[in-house]
Amino acid sequence: MNKELEILRIVENNEKTSQREFAKKLYVSLGTANALVQKLITEGYVDLVQLDSRAVNYLITESGRFKKAELMYEEVIEAYDVISNFKKIVRDKLEALMNKGVNKFYLFGDEDDLYKLVKMSLLELRRNNDIEYSKPDELIHINDKKATTIVWNADIIKKFDRKNDNVVYILD
């Protein structure tokens, strides 16, 4: 998480945010929040409006909006790179299994974002390969020698014998 980007988002959505609220939302100390806000003020991305002796408003400037857009762009590119690299790792592991004759996969774990990425990789591979996959609710297929169970959650993999060739922890 880019903390400057988060501050710019917060300021844009709520001018009346206090530095304590910045610290709480960013999971940083009050001193760190103060330093980050002061940096954005000094760089001209945020304006400070003194309301009275104790209250201030923070306003995002026009250059602050551009900075926010620039930081958002960088965040999206970085996230895309991480996702692309993860999908390549998944695809390489699946292709290695397919080269060993595996054409049936069971996806076991929560239907979270990693599940979606693993499933997406299987869908892409299925376009050009004769493979099938399913998401069983329980591990009744663990001894199916023609299939591999794909697991992505560390808590779930602990339930398995790591020497079992029919179970692959995709994050290994």
Biotite code that builds the C-alpha atoms (Angstrom):
import biotite.structure as struc

atoms = struc.array([
    struc.Atom([0.000, 0.000, 0.000], chain_id="A", res_id=1, res_name="MET", atom_name="CA", element="C"),
    struc.Atom([1.380, 3.352, -1.018], chain_id="A", res_id=2, res_name="ASN", atom_name="CA", element="C"),
    struc.Atom([0.762, 5.548, 2.016], chain_id="A", res_id=3, res_name="LYS", atom_name="CA", element="C"),
    struc.Atom([0.907, 8.815, 0.062], chain_id="A", res_id=4, res_name="GLU", atom_name="CA", element="C"),
    struc.Atom([-1.753, 7.485, -2.293], chain_id="A", res_id=5, res_name="LEU", atom_name="CA", element="C"),
    struc.Atom([-3.902, 6.452, 0.664], chain_id="A", res_id=6, res_name="GLU", atom_name="CA", element="C"),
    struc.Atom([-3.618, 9.925, 2.200], chain_id="A", res_id=7, res_name="ILE", atom_name="CA", element="C"),
    struc.Atom([-4.593, 11.542, -1.093], chain_id="A", res_id=8, res_name="LEU", atom_name="CA", element="C"),
    struc.Atom([-7.593, 9.188, -1.339], chain_id="A", res_id=9, res_name="ARG", atom_name="CA", element="C"),
    struc.Atom([-8.637, 9.961, 2.235], chain_id="A", res_id=10, res_name="ILE", atom_name="CA", element="C"),
    struc.Atom([-8.265, 13.740, 1.757], chain_id="A", res_id=11, res_name="VAL", atom_name="CA", element="C"),
    struc.Atom([-10.216, 13.628, -1.480], chain_id="A", res_id=12, res_name="GLU", atom_name="CA", element="C"),
    struc.Atom([-13.083, 11.789, 0.220], chain_id="A", res_id=13, res_name="ASN", atom_name="CA", element="C"),
    struc.Atom([-13.075, 13.597, 3.570], chain_id="A", res_id=14, res_name="ASN", atom_name="CA", element="C"),
    struc.Atom([-11.498, 17.018, 4.129], chain_id="A", res_id=15, res_name="GLU", atom_name="CA", element="C"),
    struc.Atom([-12.065, 16.848, 7.881], chain_id="A", res_id=16, res_name="LYS", atom_name="CA", element="C"),
    struc.Atom([-9.846, 13.862, 8.589], chain_id="A", res_id=17, res_name="THR", atom_name="CA", element="C"),
    struc.Atom([-7.516, 14.305, 11.529], chain_id="A", res_id=18, res_name="SER", atom_name="CA", element="C"),
    struc.Atom([-3.926, 13.119, 11.644], chain_id="A", res_id=19, res_name="GLN", atom_name="CA", element="C"),
    struc.Atom([-4.986, 10.553, 14.242], chain_id="A", res_id=20, res_name="ARG", atom_name="CA", element="C"),
    struc.Atom([-7.468, 9.185, 11.700], chain_id="A", res_id=21, res_name="GLU", atom_name="CA", element="C"),
    struc.Atom([-4.734, 9.107, 9.033], chain_id="A", res_id=22, res_name="PHE", atom_name="CA", element="C"),
    struc.Atom([-2.512, 7.163, 11.425], chain_id="A", res_id=23, res_name="ALA", atom_name="CA", element="C"),
    struc.Atom([-5.292, 4.714, 12.253], chain_id="A", res_id=24, res_name="LYS", atom_name="CA", element="C"),
    struc.Atom([-6.299, 4.137, 8.615], chain_id="A", res_id=25, res_name="LYS", atom_name="CA", element="C"),
    struc.Atom([-2.681, 3.743, 7.478], chain_id="A", res_id=26, res_name="LEU", atom_name="CA", element="C"),
    struc.Atom([-1.606, 1.594, 10.450], chain_id="A", res_id=27, res_name="TYR", atom_name="CA", element="C"),
    struc.Atom([1.251, 3.967, 11.255], chain_id="A", res_id=28, res_name="VAL", atom_name="CA", element="C"),
    struc.Atom([2.241, 6.097, 14.233], chain_id="A", res_id=29, res_name="SER", atom_name="CA", element="C"),
    struc.Atom([0.907, 9.611, 14.622], chain_id="A", res_id=30, res_name="LEU", atom_name="CA", element="C"),
    struc.Atom([4.408, 10.969, 13.938], chain_id="A", res_id=31, res_name="GLY", atom_name="CA", element="C"),
    struc.Atom([4.664, 9.020, 10.691], chain_id="A", res_id=32, res_name="THR", atom_name="CA", element="C"),
    struc.Atom([1.208, 10.204, 9.611], chain_id="A", res_id=33, res_name="ALA", atom_name="CA", element="C"),
    struc.Atom([2.213, 13.787, 10.401], chain_id="A", res_id=34, res_name="ASN", atom_name="CA", element="C"),
    struc.Atom([5.425, 13.467, 8.367], chain_id="A", res_id=35, res_name="ALA", atom_name="CA", element="C"),
    struc.Atom([3.562, 11.991, 5.379], chain_id="A", res_id=36, res_name="LEU", atom_name="CA", element="C"),
    struc.Atom([0.899, 14.718, 5.432], chain_id="A", res_id=37, res_name="VAL", atom_name="CA", element="C"),
    struc.Atom([3.523, 17.464, 5.833], chain_id="A", res_id=38, res_name="GLN", atom_name="CA", element="C"),
    struc.Atom([5.449, 16.050, 2.858], chain_id="A", res_id=39, res_name="LYS", atom_name="CA", element="C"),
    struc.Atom([2.312, 16.165, 0.698], chain_id="A", res_id=40, res_name="LEU", atom_name="CA", element="C"),
    struc.Atom([1.608, 19.727, 1.835], chain_id="A", res_id=41, res_name="ILE", atom_name="CA", element="C"),
    struc.Atom([5.216, 20.805, 1.121], chain_id="A", res_id=42, res_name="THR", atom_name="CA", element="C"),
    struc.Atom([5.088, 19.212, -2.337], chain_id="A", res_id=43, res_name="GLU", atom_name="CA", element="C"),
    struc.Atom([1.852, 21.091, -3.093], chain_id="A", res_id=44, res_name="GLY", atom_name="CA", element="C"),
    struc.Atom([-0.418, 18.046, -3.329], chain_id="A", res_id=45, res_name="TYR", atom_name="CA", element="C"),
    struc.Atom([-2.485, 18.920, -0.256], chain_id="A", res_id=46, res_name="VAL", atom_name="CA", element="C"),
    struc.Atom([-3.541, 22.298, 1.143], chain_id="A", res_id=47, res_name="ASP", atom_name="CA", element="C"),
    struc.Atom([-4.083, 22.871, 4.830], chain_id="A", res_id=48, res_name="LEU", atom_name="CA", element="C"),
    struc.Atom([-6.973, 25.177, 5.769], chain_id="A", res_id=49, res_name="VAL", atom_name="CA", element="C"),
    struc.Atom([-6.965, 26.326, 9.403], chain_id="A", res_id=50, res_name="GLN", atom_name="CA", element="C"),
    struc.Atom([-10.590, 26.512, 10.597], chain_id="A", res_id=51, res_name="LEU", atom_name="CA", element="C"),
    struc.Atom([-9.835, 27.582, 14.154], chain_id="A", res_id=52, res_name="ASP", atom_name="CA", element="C"),
    struc.Atom([-7.074, 27.079, 16.718], chain_id="A", res_id=53, res_name="SER", atom_name="CA", element="C"),
    struc.Atom([-7.726, 23.310, 16.869], chain_id="A", res_id=54, res_name="ARG", atom_name="CA", element="C"),
    struc.Atom([-9.454, 22.321, 13.630], chain_id="A", res_id=55, res_name="ALA", atom_name="CA", element="C"),
    struc.Atom([-8.074, 22.034, 10.124], chain_id="A", res_id=56, res_name="VAL", atom_name="CA", element="C"),
    struc.Atom([-9.291, 20.795, 6.785], chain_id="A", res_id=57, res_name="ASN", atom_name="CA", element="C"),
    struc.Atom([-7.102, 19.105, 4.227], chain_id="A", res_id=58, res_name="TYR", atom_name="CA", element="C"),
    struc.Atom([-7.850, 19.767, 0.581], chain_id="A", res_id=59, res_name="LEU", atom_name="CA", element="C"),
    struc.Atom([-6.398, 17.892, -2.371], chain_id="A", res_id=60, res_name="ILE", atom_name="CA", element="C"),
    struc.Atom([-4.946, 20.308, -4.930], chain_id="A", res_id=61, res_name="THR", atom_name="CA", element="C"),
    struc.Atom([-5.081, 19.973, -8.700], chain_id="A", res_id=62, res_name="GLU", atom_name="CA", element="C"),
    struc.Atom([-1.497, 18.735, -8.709], chain_id="A", res_id=63, res_name="SER", atom_name="CA", element="C"),
    struc.Atom([-2.535, 16.372, -5.892], chain_id="A", res_id=64, res_name="GLY", atom_name="CA", element="C"),
    struc.Atom([-5.189, 14.885, -8.188], chain_id="A", res_id=65, res_name="ARG", atom_name="CA", element="C"),
    struc.Atom([-2.544, 14.316, -10.858], chain_id="A", res_id=66, res_name="PHE", atom_name="CA", element="C"),
    struc.Atom([-0.192, 12.787, -8.286], chain_id="A", res_id=67, res_name="LYS", atom_name="CA", element="C"),
    struc.Atom([-2.999, 10.510, -7.101], chain_id="A", res_id=68, res_name="LYS", atom_name="CA", element="C"),
    struc.Atom([-3.652, 9.406, -10.683], chain_id="A", res_id=69, res_name="ALA", atom_name="CA", element="C"),
    struc.Atom([0.074, 8.763, -11.202], chain_id="A", res_id=70, res_name="GLU", atom_name="CA", element="C"),
    struc.Atom([0.307, 6.715, -8.014], chain_id="A", res_id=71, res_name="LEU", atom_name="CA", element="C"),
    struc.Atom([-2.863, 4.798, -8.897], chain_id="A", res_id=72, res_name="MET", atom_name="CA", element="C"),
    struc.Atom([-1.395, 3.981, -12.302], chain_id="A", res_id=73, res_name="TYR", atom_name="CA", element="C"),
    struc.Atom([1.786, 2.664, -10.680], chain_id="A", res_id=74, res_name="GLU", atom_name="CA", element="C"),
    struc.Atom([-0.255, 0.612, -8.198], chain_id="A", res_id=75, res_name="GLU", atom_name="CA", element="C"),
    struc.Atom([-2.328, -0.971, -10.969], chain_id="A", res_id=76, res_name="VAL", atom_name="CA", element="C"),
    struc.Atom([0.775, -1.800, -13.039], chain_id="A", res_id=77, res_name="ILE", atom_name="CA", element="C"),
    struc.Atom([2.469, -3.336, -9.997], chain_id="A", res_id=78, res_name="GLU", atom_name="CA", element="C"),
    struc.Atom([-0.638, -5.370, -9.120], chain_id="A", res_id=79, res_name="ALA", atom_name="CA", element="C"),
    struc.Atom([-0.939, -6.562, -12.721], chain_id="A", res_id=80, res_name="TYR", atom_name="CA", element="C"),
    struc.Atom([2.709, -7.673, -12.688], chain_id="A", res_id=81, res_name="ASP", atom_name="CA", element="C"),
    struc.Atom([2.195, -9.611, -9.463], chain_id="A", res_id=82, res_name="VAL", atom_name="CA", element="C"),
    struc.Atom([-0.925, -11.292, -10.848], chain_id="A", res_id=83, res_name="ILE", atom_name="CA", element="C"),
    struc.Atom([0.750, -12.076, -14.169], chain_id="A", res_id=84, res_name="SER", atom_name="CA", element="C"),
    struc.Atom([3.747, -13.612, -12.400], chain_id="A", res_id=85, res_name="ASN", atom_name="CA", element="C"),
    struc.Atom([1.480, -15.709, -10.185], chain_id="A", res_id=86, res_name="PHE", atom_name="CA", element="C"),
    struc.Atom([-0.520, -16.909, -13.183], chain_id="A", res_id=87, res_name="LYS", atom_name="CA", element="C"),
    struc.Atom([2.722, -17.893, -14.943], chain_id="A", res_id=88, res_name="LYS", atom_name="CA", element="C"),
    struc.Atom([3.817, -19.905, -11.906], chain_id="A", res_id=89, res_name="ILE", atom_name="CA", element="C"),
    struc.Atom([0.429, -21.640, -11.802], chain_id="A", res_id=90, res_name="VAL", atom_name="CA", element="C"),
    struc.Atom([0.441, -22.281, -15.532], chain_id="A", res_id=91, res_name="ARG", atom_name="CA", element="C"),
    struc.Atom([3.993, -23.717, -15.432], chain_id="A", res_id=92, res_name="ASP", atom_name="CA", element="C"),
    struc.Atom([3.045, -26.074, -12.597], chain_id="A", res_id=93, res_name="LYS", atom_name="CA", element="C"),
    struc.Atom([-0.128, -27.170, -14.354], chain_id="A", res_id=94, res_name="LEU", atom_name="CA", element="C"),
    struc.Atom([1.711, -27.744, -17.628], chain_id="A", res_id=95, res_name="GLU", atom_name="CA", element="C"),
    struc.Atom([4.366, -29.814, -15.801], chain_id="A", res_id=96, res_name="ALA", atom_name="CA", element="C"),
    struc.Atom([1.579, -31.962, -14.350], chain_id="A", res_id=97, res_name="LEU", atom_name="CA", element="C"),
    struc.Atom([-0.072, -32.281, -17.756], chain_id="A", res_id=98, res_name="MET", atom_name="CA", element="C"),
    struc.Atom([3.262, -33.407, -19.232], chain_id="A", res_id=99, res_name="ASN", atom_name="CA", element="C"),
    struc.Atom([3.207, -36.213, -16.640], chain_id="A", res_id=100, res_name="LYS", atom_name="CA", element="C"),
    struc.Atom([-0.183, -37.304, -17.919], chain_id="A", res_id=101, res_name="GLY", atom_name="CA", element="C"),
    struc.Atom([-2.458, -35.521, -15.454], chain_id="A", res_id=102, res_name="VAL", atom_name="CA", element="C"),
    struc.Atom([-5.566, -34.191, -17.147], chain_id="A", res_id=103, res_name="ASN", atom_name="CA", element="C"),
    struc.Atom([-7.979, -33.995, -14.228], chain_id="A", res_id=104, res_name="LYS", atom_name="CA", element="C"),
    struc.Atom([-7.723, -31.419, -11.465], chain_id="A", res_id=105, res_name="PHE", atom_name="CA", element="C"),
    struc.Atom([-9.608, -30.847, -8.248], chain_id="A", res_id=106, res_name="TYR", atom_name="CA", element="C"),
    struc.Atom([-9.501, -27.340, -6.795], chain_id="A", res_id=107, res_name="LEU", atom_name="CA", element="C"),
    struc.Atom([-9.701, -27.526, -3.024], chain_id="A", res_id=108, res_name="PHE", atom_name="CA", element="C"),
    struc.Atom([-9.902, -24.437, -0.838], chain_id="A", res_id=109, res_name="GLY", atom_name="CA", element="C"),
    struc.Atom([-11.795, -21.212, -0.346], chain_id="A", res_id=110, res_name="ASP", atom_name="CA", element="C"),
    struc.Atom([-13.247, -19.542, -3.415], chain_id="A", res_id=111, res_name="GLU", atom_name="CA", element="C"),
    struc.Atom([-11.051, -16.498, -2.881], chain_id="A", res_id=112, res_name="ASP", atom_name="CA", element="C"),
    struc.Atom([-8.956, -14.440, -5.297], chain_id="A", res_id=113, res_name="ASP", atom_name="CA", element="C"),
    struc.Atom([-6.248, -17.115, -5.583], chain_id="A", res_id=114, res_name="LEU", atom_name="CA", element="C"),
    struc.Atom([-8.920, -19.657, -6.452], chain_id="A", res_id=115, res_name="TYR", atom_name="CA", element="C"),
    struc.Atom([-10.100, -17.361, -9.245], chain_id="A", res_id=116, res_name="LYS", atom_name="CA", element="C"),
    struc.Atom([-6.560, -17.042, -10.624], chain_id="A", res_id=117, res_name="LEU", atom_name="CA", element="C"),
    struc.Atom([-5.965, -20.808, -10.527], chain_id="A", res_id=118, res_name="VAL", atom_name="CA", element="C"),
    struc.Atom([-9.340, -21.427, -12.171], chain_id="A", res_id=119, res_name="LYS", atom_name="CA", element="C"),
    struc.Atom([-8.571, -18.796, -14.823], chain_id="A", res_id=120, res_name="MET", atom_name="CA", element="C"),
    struc.Atom([-5.284, -20.555, -15.596], chain_id="A", res_id=121, res_name="SER", atom_name="CA", element="C"),
    struc.Atom([-7.107, -23.875, -15.962], chain_id="A", res_id=122, res_name="LEU", atom_name="CA", element="C"),
    struc.Atom([-9.693, -22.290, -18.257], chain_id="A", res_id=123, res_name="LEU", atom_name="CA", element="C"),
    struc.Atom([-6.929, -20.881, -20.449], chain_id="A", res_id=124, res_name="GLU", atom_name="CA", element="C"),
    struc.Atom([-5.168, -24.255, -20.612], chain_id="A", res_id=125, res_name="LEU", atom_name="CA", element="C"),
    struc.Atom([-8.432, -26.049, -21.351], chain_id="A", res_id=126, res_name="ARG", atom_name="CA", element="C"),
    struc.Atom([-8.804, -24.103, -24.601], chain_id="A", res_id=127, res_name="ARG", atom_name="CA", element="C"),
    struc.Atom([-5.991, -26.121, -26.184], chain_id="A", res_id=128, res_name="ASN", atom_name="CA", element="C"),
    struc.Atom([-5.835, -29.210, -23.978], chain_id="A", res_id=129, res_name="ASN", atom_name="CA", element="C"),
    struc.Atom([-8.119, -32.038, -23.013], chain_id="A", res_id=130, res_name="ASP", atom_name="CA", element="C"),
    struc.Atom([-8.334, -31.354, -19.302], chain_id="A", res_id=131, res_name="ILE", atom_name="CA", element="C"),
    struc.Atom([-11.111, -31.174, -16.780], chain_id="A", res_id=132, res_name="GLU", atom_name="CA", element="C"),
    struc.Atom([-11.408, -29.657, -13.370], chain_id="A", res_id=133, res_name="TYR", atom_name="CA", element="C"),
    struc.Atom([-13.940, -29.379, -10.595], chain_id="A", res_id=134, res_name="SER", atom_name="CA", element="C"),
    struc.Atom([-14.247, -27.939, -7.119], chain_id="A", res_id=135, res_name="LYS", atom_name="CA", element="C"),
    struc.Atom([-15.354, -30.650, -4.702], chain_id="A", res_id=136, res_name="PRO", atom_name="CA", element="C"),
    struc.Atom([-16.714, -29.715, -1.288], chain_id="A", res_id=137, res_name="ASP", atom_name="CA", element="C"),
    struc.Atom([-14.702, -32.460, 0.377], chain_id="A", res_id=138, res_name="GLU", atom_name="CA", element="C"),
    struc.Atom([-11.602, -34.419, -0.453], chain_id="A", res_id=139, res_name="LEU", atom_name="CA", element="C"),
    struc.Atom([-13.146, -37.698, -1.540], chain_id="A", res_id=140, res_name="ILE", atom_name="CA", element="C"),
    struc.Atom([-11.011, -37.766, -4.708], chain_id="A", res_id=141, res_name="HIS", atom_name="CA", element="C"),
    struc.Atom([-7.623, -37.589, -3.022], chain_id="A", res_id=142, res_name="ILE", atom_name="CA", element="C"),
    struc.Atom([-6.715, -41.147, -4.070], chain_id="A", res_id=143, res_name="ASN", atom_name="CA", element="C"),
    struc.Atom([-7.760, -40.693, -7.696], chain_id="A", res_id=144, res_name="ASP", atom_name="CA", element="C"),
    struc.Atom([-4.389, -41.527, -9.336], chain_id="A", res_id=145, res_name="LYS", atom_name="CA", element="C"),
    struc.Atom([-5.428, -39.864, -12.604], chain_id="A", res_id=146, res_name="LYS", atom_name="CA", element="C"),
    struc.Atom([-6.116, -36.542, -10.906], chain_id="A", res_id=147, res_name="ALA", atom_name="CA", element="C"),
    struc.Atom([-4.260, -33.933, -8.918], chain_id="A", res_id=148, res_name="THR", atom_name="CA", element="C"),
    struc.Atom([-5.758, -31.843, -6.150], chain_id="A", res_id=149, res_name="THR", atom_name="CA", element="C"),
    struc.Atom([-4.639, -28.218, -6.288], chain_id="A", res_id=150, res_name="ILE", atom_name="CA", element="C"),
    struc.Atom([-4.486, -26.370, -2.951], chain_id="A", res_id=151, res_name="VAL", atom_name="CA", element="C"),
    struc.Atom([-3.580, -22.692, -2.449], chain_id="A", res_id=152, res_name="TRP", atom_name="CA", element="C"),
    struc.Atom([-4.399, -22.113, 1.207], chain_id="A", res_id=153, res_name="ASN", atom_name="CA", element="C"),
    struc.Atom([-1.608, -22.784, 3.717], chain_id="A", res_id=154, res_name="ALA", atom_name="CA", element="C"),
    struc.Atom([-4.049, -23.895, 6.422], chain_id="A", res_id=155, res_name="ASP", atom_name="CA", element="C"),
    struc.Atom([-5.523, -26.536, 4.145], chain_id="A", res_id=156, res_name="ILE", atom_name="CA", element="C"),
    struc.Atom([-2.194, -27.891, 2.887], chain_id="A", res_id=157, res_name="ILE", atom_name="CA", element="C"),
    struc.Atom([-1.232, -28.672, 6.500], chain_id="A", res_id=158, res_name="LYS", atom_name="CA", element="C"),
    struc.Atom([-3.926, -31.373, 6.452], chain_id="A", res_id=159, res_name="LYS", atom_name="CA", element="C"),
    struc.Atom([-2.118, -33.315, 3.734], chain_id="A", res_id=160, res_name="PHE", atom_name="CA", element="C"),
    struc.Atom([0.887, -35.555, 3.596], chain_id="A", res_id=161, res_name="ASP", atom_name="CA", element="C"),
    struc.Atom([3.314, -33.329, 1.672], chain_id="A", res_id=162, res_name="ARG", atom_name="CA", element="C"),
    struc.Atom([4.759, -36.440, 0.006], chain_id="A", res_id=163, res_name="LYS", atom_name="CA", element="C"),
    struc.Atom([1.427, -37.213, -1.681], chain_id="A", res_id=164, res_name="ASN", atom_name="CA", element="C"),
    struc.Atom([2.012, -36.710, -5.424], chain_id="A", res_id=165, res_name="ASP", atom_name="CA", element="C"),
    struc.Atom([-1.715, -36.222, -5.959], chain_id="A", res_id=166, res_name="ASN", atom_name="CA", element="C"),
    struc.Atom([-1.762, -32.957, -3.991], chain_id="A", res_id=167, res_name="VAL", atom_name="CA", element="C"),
    struc.Atom([0.002, -29.825, -5.176], chain_id="A", res_id=168, res_name="VAL", atom_name="CA", element="C"),
    struc.Atom([0.366, -26.731, -3.057], chain_id="A", res_id=169, res_name="TYR", atom_name="CA", element="C"),
    struc.Atom([0.362, -24.133, -5.824], chain_id="A", res_id=170, res_name="ILE", atom_name="CA", element="C"),
    struc.Atom([2.373, -21.599, -3.772], chain_id="A", res_id=171, res_name="LEU", atom_name="CA", element="C"),
    struc.Atom([5.342, -23.956, -3.244], chain_id="A", res_id=172, res_name="ASP", atom_name="CA", element="C"),
])
